[in-house]
Amino acid sequence: MKSKERKIELASAADLFSTEQERQDAKLERLQHIPLSELYPFPDHPFSVKDDDTMQETVESVKERGILTPAIVRPREGGGYEIVAGHRRKRACELAGLDTMPAIVRDVDRDTAIIIMVDTNIQRENISPMEKAKALKMKLDAIKRQGARLDLTCDQVGHKLDGKKSVEVIAEQAGESKTQVQRYIRLNNLSPQLQQMVEDKKMAVTPASEIAYLKPEEQALLVETIESEQATPSLSQAQRMKKLSQSGELNEDTMLGIMSEEKKPEVDKIIFTSDTLQKYFPRSYTPKQMQETIIKLLDQWHKRRQRNQER
């Protein structure tokens, strides 16, 4: 009988002549100045980078003070680094004429990188509805994949499921209600044409999230109907179309009947989104906490106003 051959792995020269401390130090995150040519965008990055007025302000800041907050990058399989957080900063460096950018190299897997990428961008004020929708969906999928691997903790971002549903964790971290997060995620089921209407703010998030329940062919029919009627569906109309779709009764005639209705004038109301209010509150505040605080402050202001009038 032939004896079984044993494969012997030889240590590299670096391993032989380096100490354990040196090997551990090599794994630590370090601040590096990386050439811009070695920095690549994160695949399917949902947040746009625009050369607008805000970008120009960033460029001027970079010229004057440099990059104050390093980017976060991870090693790229094909060489170089993927940007996890810092796409706008890289663009600002390019426009400012710099060759390198300070960055922290973090060796994390793709799902952890997605969570970091979303969390470092989601609180920005100028995020469009579809950017937010795609980002939240990416994070939800990443968390679910981590759960499937029984890896429910990400030390880098402090993420733990702790028995909660993934969407509840996302809602808490984004400062949104669970229902609102579900609405945004559902927008990913819209056809490209309807997504563009949401992006252009021709259709609000809430009715659009109801329209997202329609079948692809029904959504295509709705696009044609919107063009012919020159009107987008209200929340009530969207809900009725959703109901008819679920019962198999939504067709060209029933859709046209709903969309050709004369809309009732909306009652004047003031709406503050959580994105608008978030900058005035700690990130940990939920929409309900923000609402309660605002009501309390308005009540105090009203009482002071009454006392001043009585004097």
Sequence and secondary structure as in RCSB ss.txt:
>XXXX:A:sequence
MKSKERKIELASAADLFSTEQERQDAKLERLQHIPLSELYPFPDHPFSVKDDDTMQETVESVKERGILTPAIVRP
REGGGYEIVAGHRRKRACELAGLDTMPAIVRDVDRDTAIIIMVDTNIQRENISPMEKAKALKMKLDAIKRQGARL
DLTCDQVGHKLDGKKSVEVIAEQAGESKTQVQRYIRLNNLSPQLQQMVEDKKMAVTPASEIAYLKPEEQALLVET
IESEQATPSLSQAQRMKKLSQSGELNEDTMLGIMSEEKKPEVDKIIFTSDTLQKYFPRSYTPKQMQETIIKLLDQ
WHKRRQRNQER
>XXXX:A:secstr
            HHHHTS HHHHHHHHS  EEEEEGGGEE  TT  S    SHHHHHHHHHHHHH  SS EEEEE
 TTSSEEEEE HHHHHHHHHTT SEEEEEE    HHHHHHHHHHTTTT TT  HHHHHHHHHHHHHHHHHHHHTT
  EETTTTEE TT  HHHHHHHHHTS HHHHHHHHHGGGS HHHHHHHHTTSS HHHHHHHTTS HHHHHHHHHH
HHHHT    HHHHHHHHHHHHTT   HHHHHHHHTS            HHHHHTTS TT  HHHHHHHHHHHHHH
HHHHHHHHHH 
